Amino acid sequence: MEKLIMKIFQDKSIRDFLVIHAIFAVLTVIALLIPVTTPISSKLLLVVIVYNGLIFLEAVQKEHKDWMNIWVFAIILSVLMVFPDWYLSETLGALQFPDDGFPMIGGAIPIYMAGLWTIPFFIIMFIGKQVEERKSMNFSYIVVSVLSIAIFALAELTLVYLPSWAATVNGITGNLAWYIIIPELILGLSTFICFNIMKDKNIGNKILGAFTVMIFYIGNASFFFFLIETLLLGS
């Protein structure tokens, strides 16, 4: 095990991944905690810009072609995820974003949401590919599934305190809505699978793949919302 860990940390791509995310974590804490009276939406937009900028510049500077490939798919999918967020908020009424005076997409979704999803998507796909290369495809699916649940659940439970968004449903623990757990697991897994299929394709195919993942997520979210909120809880 010790030799395996040493071998992993000798990988330049992994070392750079850890360094960049450590830097990002520090910058995020500073951005969110600095006592400046600006809307939280503007701070989160800054966080999103910083993350995407760090990943892009590191990929170009260090010539990490795999990083760039993952980032392109992640940013495309993140922009498209505005539609599920909009649907969950405006149509199902399952999600609410605070109106702090910052410009919003369609009057419902903060601008930063178009790039915020890039963060979990990049992390999930990067780690998934590392596991796939060192273990197996099947094991990478297990890791991606567990990682997806961990990342998305943590986001649901913590970002409400900024505040960023809040779940407005009956079936809920903290700010974690029960209906969204399985759809978000499937979202992480389908993102990873679709990326593997489209990673060597042109930008048009990447957009088509990301669009398919987004539509699949809306379908899953709708079904599990109906199953849990309507059939089981009768809301």
DAHU-V830736 format. One line per field, one symbol per residue. burial: I if it has 24 or more other ideal C-beta (glycine too) atoms within 12 Angstrom, else O. A space follows every 10 residues. Layout:
burial=???
This chain:
burial=OOOOOOOOOO OOIIOIIOOI IOOIOOOIOO IIOOOOOOII IIIIIIIIII IIOIIIOIIO OOOIOIIIII IIIIIIIIII IIIIIIIIIO OIOIIIIIOO OIOIOOOIII IIIIIIIIII IIIIIIIIII IIOOOOOOOI IOIIIOIIIO IIIOIIIOII OIOIIIIIIO IIOOIIIIII IIIIIIIIII IIIIIIOIIO OOOOOIOOII IIIIOIIIOI IIOIIOOIIO OOOOO
